[in-house]
Amino acid sequence: MALVQQQHSTCVLPDGAVLAYEVLGSKHLGNALPLVLVCGMAMSRADWVRLSTTWAQSRPVLVYDHRGIGDSTSPPDLPAGADKFTMETLARDLAFLIGHLEWKEAAFFGFSMGGVVTQQMLVLPYHPTDPTPLSFRPTHVILGSTRAEVLRDPQYGLRTIAEPSAASKKPPTNAQRYESIRRTIESTVDPTWMKTNGKHLDFMIQRVVSGSPRSLHTISRQKQALQLFDFAALLEKLPPEMHVLVLHGQADQIIPFECSQEIVRRIPSARFVEIGPEPGKLPTLQFGHNFTLYFPVKIWGDLIGEFLRVPEPSVPPDPDFSATSTKENLADLPITEPPATKPVASEPPPNIRTDSPSGL
């Protein structure tokens, strides 16, 4: 059975590409800080549904499709691949979308490739050749399962089905698609999760197959663009009053945990998520790449609620101030799980929605 497509709004970008987006919890506009969810590789906006609906109960939540995937389109009247497609392209798309919405402040949650896009957007004002001021203030940023530098080790990265060659023009068979999606989902979780939830894998694959289109051409371009970005040296310029939270599972098989430590070292105000039973903390770091499939949704609701409650500075920040904060060595973080806590999703299987191969 095909998934029911949600109504969406559109934003036409300067080059003619069109972004599809939805503002969930719009009744909270003007009363709560908006949260912008930035998709990973191969994802569409629907893939956030397990958490976005929870977060939208108390604030506006923006979900959108990157250009060329889901309900978003590439520039018209151009041959396939003729438009510019880099992480900077996607970052400028995001900045334009927020300007289109006329939001003056927002929080951002970038997952995997979405974390790369978010960081690239944050450093646009410091671009070495084309500095671009943001028309809004990013007050809070969460970077989940991501990195600040290109992954060079071939053992990491999301393995997706290859785009058909121009010579063959032969699309993958249903069996090939099914097997590719199965391998991809398995790589985004860990063996413990598979042992507990693996029996629901067929259901999850069917959600992917029956969901919105995932252009293999666009996914291939996303993968190529992830090998070409270079902004790590600019992260130290980010304002120290910006609140930045980093989270990453130690069972991540796609992006190594050490990448999170590099982000914390480079961003002046970044801190790593705390471990513990209290609201705003995670029970354990033993989770895989797709963190959205782990833990009850209340834990994620509390994490966002507590993080976005961080008080704003009482005095205007000095624009010339350069913060040098002491960072914890993440290897020393206590990660022992409380006896009653399980590092897997506790909701019934139908509440686990993954329409996507769940992002790089």
HELIX and SHEET records of a PDB file:
HELIX    1   1 SER A   26  HIS A   28  5                                   3    
HELIX    2   2 ARG A   45  TRP A   48  5                                   4    
HELIX    3   3 VAL A   49  TRP A   55  1                                   7    
HELIX    4   4 MET A   87  LEU A  101  1                                  15    
HELIX    5   5 MET A  113  LEU A  122  1                                  10    
HELIX    6   6 LEU A  124  TYR A  126  5                                   3    
HELIX    7   7 ASN A  174  SER A  187  1                                  14    
HELIX    8   8 PRO A  191  ASN A  197  1                                   7    
HELIX    9   9 GLY A  198  HIS A  200  5                                   3    
HELIX   10  10 LEU A  201  VAL A  209  1                                   9    
HELIX   11  11 LEU A  216  ALA A  225  1                                  10    
HELIX   12  12 ALA A  232  LYS A  237  5                                   6    
HELIX   13  13 GLU A  258  ARG A  266  1                                   9    
HELIX   14  14 PHE A  291  LEU A  293  5                                   3    
HELIX   15  15 VAL A  297  PHE A  307  1                                  11    
HELIX   16  16 LEU A  330  ASP A  332  5                                   3    
HELIX   17  17 PRO A  349  ASN A  351  5                                   3    
SHEET    1   A 8 SER A   9  VAL A  12  0                                        
SHEET    2   A 8 VAL A  18  LEU A  24 -1                                        
SHEET    3   A 8 VAL A  61  TYR A  64 -1                                        
SHEET    4   A 8 LEU A  35  VAL A  38  1                                        
SHEET    5   A 8 GLU A 105  PHE A 111  1                                        
SHEET    6   A 8 ARG A 137  GLY A 144  1                                        
SHEET    7   A 8 HIS A 243  LEU A 247  1                                        
SHEET    8   A 8 ALA A 270  PHE A 272  1                                        
END                                                                             
